[in-house]
Amino acid sequence: MPHSNSAKKRLRQNFKARLRNQSHKTKCRTSRKKMLNALEQGEVENAQQLLKQCVSVFDRAAKAGSISKARADRMKSRLSRKVSEAQKAL
């Protein structure tokens, strides 16, 4: 356990930040899985709508610092490429 007041405060702050980061990362994974499931089902129209939501979720997580900006950009790029490939297949 921390002894000084500043160390106690850091412990509280770290705990809150960890919960916030976990929440952002969970939302990212969930939105990504929903979009990929829609693509597997062949629902390209639905996948396009879910892609917009994924982009928004990734941008918010990157803005909060839960994930890096580069990771968010990479994931958005990969997901949009999958959607465009699915459109071309139709």
N, C-alpha and C positions, 0 to 999 in steps of 0.2 A: 504494500500500500504506500502511496505517496505521503510524504511528510509535510512538505511546504505547501502553502496555499496555492502558489502558481502551478505546482505539479498536480494538485487536486483539480484545479480548473482545467488543465490540459487533458486530464483523464476524462472529465465530463465532456469536453469538446470533442475529443477523439471518439467517444462512444456515440455521440449524436451524428458525427460525420460518417462513421462506419454504417450506421443505420440508413442514413440518407444515400450513401453510395450503394449499399446493397439494394435499396429500393429502385434506384435508377438502373442498375445492372439487370435486375429481375425484369423490369419493364422492357428493357432492350431485348432480352432473350425471348420473352413472351411474344412481343410484337413480331420479332424475326421468325419464330416458329409458326405463328399464325399465317404469315405471308407465304412461307415455304409450304405449309400444308395446303394452302389454297392453290398453289402452283401444281402440287402433286395431284390434287383433285381435278385439275384442268380448268379451274375457274380463273381465267386470266383477267377478266374484268374486276373481279373481287380482289385479285392480287394487286392490281394497279391502285385500288383504293387503299389497301393495306400498306402498300409501299409508301404512300404519302404519310400515313401514320407512323411508319417505321422511321422515315426521315426526320419527322418532327421529334420523335422520342430520342433518336440518336443525337440530334442537335441539342436538345435540352440537357441530355446527360453530359455531353461534351462541354456545354456552357457552364454547367455546375462543377465540372472537373472530375466527375465520377469516372469517365473514360477520356482518353486523349482525343484531341481533334483529329489526329491522323487515323486513329482506329475508327472513329465515327465515319470519316470520309471513306475509308476502305470498305466498311460494311455497307454503306449506302451504295457505293459503286458496284460491289458484288451483287447486291440484291437487285439493283436496277438492271444490271446486265442479264440476270436470270429472267426478269420479267420481259425484257426486250427479245430475248431468245425465244421465250414461250410465245410471244406475239408473232414472231416470224414463222414459227412452226405451224401456226394456224392457217 
